[in-house]
Amino acid sequence: MPQGENGKEVLGSLPHRRPGIESPRRARARASSEQPSPGTAGSEAPSREPGDLEQLARTGIRVAGGAAGLGLKLAGRAVGELGRAVGRR
């Protein structure tokens, strides 16, 4: 660690290792996250197939991705042609 003017560390007197005791707030948060909520006890998530809306959204994403790819390809070609035109002079 970098030393300051008086030989102390720049960041002050921070501990060199983490404390071995967990804070009460973190312990409560961990305990509450481990307990299942009352509404989900014993219920399984039903397997569901994508609905019409989801399929429509995925199709829209594919179309937008294809259009973006085509736009990038055309932009690359245009930049290449400009480079060739400038290089001829």
C-alpha positions in Angstrom: 0.0 0.0 0.0 1.2 3.5 -0.7 2.5 5.3 2.4 1.5 8.9 3.3 3.7 11.6 4.8 3.7 10.2 8.4 4.2 6.6 7.4 0.5 5.8 7.7 -1.4 4.4 4.8 -3.2 6.7 2.5 -6.6 5.3 3.2 -6.2 5.5 7.0 -6.4 2.6 9.4 -8.5 0.2 7.5 -8.4 -3.5 8.6 -6.2 -5.8 6.7 -8.8 -8.6 6.7 -12.5 -8.9 6.9 -14.1 -9.3 10.3 -15.1 -12.9 11.3 -18.6 -11.8 12.5 -21.5 -11.3 10.1 -23.5 -8.1 10.7 -27.0 -8.6 12.0 -28.6 -6.9 9.0 -26.8 -9.2 6.5 -27.7 -12.2 8.7 -31.5 -11.2 8.6 -31.3 -10.6 4.8 -29.7 -14.0 4.2 -32.2 -15.8 6.5 -35.2 -14.2 4.8 -33.9 -15.1 1.3 -33.4 -18.7 2.3 -37.0 -19.1 3.5 -39.6 -19.7 0.8 -42.4 -17.2 0.6 -45.8 -18.5 1.7 -47.4 -18.3 -1.7 -44.7 -20.4 -3.5 -44.4 -23.2 -0.9 -44.9 -26.5 -2.7 -46.0 -25.0 -6.0 -44.0 -25.8 -9.1 -43.6 -23.4 -12.0 -45.8 -24.8 -14.8 -44.0 -25.4 -18.0 -45.5 -23.2 -20.6 -45.0 -22.8 -24.3 -44.4 -19.4 -25.9 -47.7 -17.7 -26.7 -48.6 -15.8 -29.8 -47.4 -12.5 -28.4 -44.0 -13.9 -27.5 -43.6 -15.5 -30.9 -44.5 -12.2 -32.5 -42.0 -10.3 -30.3 -39.2 -12.8 -31.2 -40.0 -12.6 -34.9 -39.8 -8.8 -34.6 -36.5 -9.0 -32.9 -35.1 -11.3 -35.7 -36.4 -8.9 -38.4 -34.9 -5.9 -36.7 -31.6 -7.7 -36.2 -31.5 -8.7 -39.9 -32.3 -5.1 -40.9 -29.5 -3.8 -38.7 -27.0 -6.3 -40.1 -28.0 -5.3 -43.6 -27.6 -1.6 -42.8 -24.1 -2.2 -41.3 -23.1 -4.2 -44.4 -24.3 -1.4 -46.7 -22.6 1.2 -44.6 -19.3 -0.7 -44.7 -19.5 -1.0 -48.4 -20.2 2.8 -48.7 -17.2 3.6 -46.5 -15.0 1.3 -48.6 -16.1 2.9 -51.8 -15.4 6.4 -50.3 -12.0 5.2 -49.3 -11.3 3.9 -52.8 -12.5 7.2 -54.3 -10.3 9.3 -52.0 -7.3 7.0 -52.6 -7.5 7.6 -56.4 -6.8 11.3 -56.2 
